Amino acid sequence: QVQLEESGGGLVQPGGSLKLSCVASGISVRIYTMAWFRQAPGKQREFVARLWSGGSTRYADSVKGRFTISRDNAKNTVYLQMNSLKPEDTAVYYCYAAIGPEYWGQGTQVTVSS
């Protein structure tokens, strides 16, 4: 059974940083395309960052230069380092994995507020 478990969310002031983790079980993050999405209140879920098995990455324009997606194959974990956070980054962040079938985590709340 595939599970994606996110952690690391919380409340942070504007300009601060957070690092989200997504621990995968039942799949290998090394061979899957891994990504982060987010959903703010009243809005549709949107793409944040993607990491392909070969190591290439892609980011939404809104987070480019501030967020970094990475993985630790030994820990079977994908990360999202978020710097220079803004109030508009407030959302539930979801981990996503795909190689044909798609899987989603339950999400972790990130709130950016002073």
N, C-alpha and C positions, 0 to 999 in steps of 0.2 A: 504494500500500500504506500502510495506516495504522499508525503507530508512536507509542507513548507512552513516553517515556524519563524515568524518575524519577531524581533525584539529591538530595543534601543530607542524607542520613541519617548516623547515626554514634552515638557514645557521648557522653552528656551527663549531668551530675549533676542530681539532683532540684532543681527550681526554675530550671533553665536553660532555654535557648531553642534552637530549630532552625528553619530555614526550608527546606522541601522545594520542589523545582521539578519540573514535569512539562512537558517540551518535546514538543509534538505535531507530527507530520508527516502529511500526507495528509488532514488535516481542519483546520477552523478552530475554535479554541477560542471564538471570538466567537459562533458560532451553535449550537454543541453544548452540551448540559448536561454540565458537568464536575463531577467529585466525587473525593473521597478516601475510601478504605476502609482498614481495617487488620485484620490477623490476628495474634493472639498465639499462642504455642505451645500446642497442645492445644485451641484455641478456634476457633469459626467466624469467618469473615470478617464484619466489622461496619462499618456506615456511620459515617463521621466528619463529613463536610461536603459540601455540594452548592452549586453556583453555576449558576443558570439563565442562559440567554442574555440575558434582560432585566436581569440584575444582582441578582436576589433571591438570598438565601442561606438555608441551613438547616444547623443543627448538631445533632449528637448531644448529649444532655443532659450527658454525661460530659465534653465538651470546651467547652461553651458558655462564653463569656467568657474562654477561654484561647487558643483557636485561631481563626485568620482565614483564609478562603479568598479568593483574588483572582486576577486574570488580567491579563496584558499582551498585548493584541491584536497589537501590533507585533512582539513576540517569539514570538507563538503559544505562550505558556507560561502555565501555571496554577501558583499557589503555595499552600503551606499554611504559614503562620506559626504556630509552636507555642511558646507561652510557659508559664511556671510548670509545666514538665513534671514528671510524677509517674512512679514506677516502673511503675504500671499502664498507662502509655502505651506501654510497651515492646511493639513489634510490627513486622511488616513492613507498610509503608504502600504502598498501590497507588493509582495514578491510574486514573480511569475516565472514559469519554466515551460519550455516547449521544445519538442523534437518531432512533432506530429501531433500527439496528444498534448493538451495544455493543462497546466496545473496552476492553482492560485493558493496563496496563503490567506490567513484570516485578517491580516492587516495590523498595523500598529499606528497609534495616533501621534501625530507631530503637531504641536501648537507653538506658534511663534508670536509672542506677545510680551509687551512690557508691563 
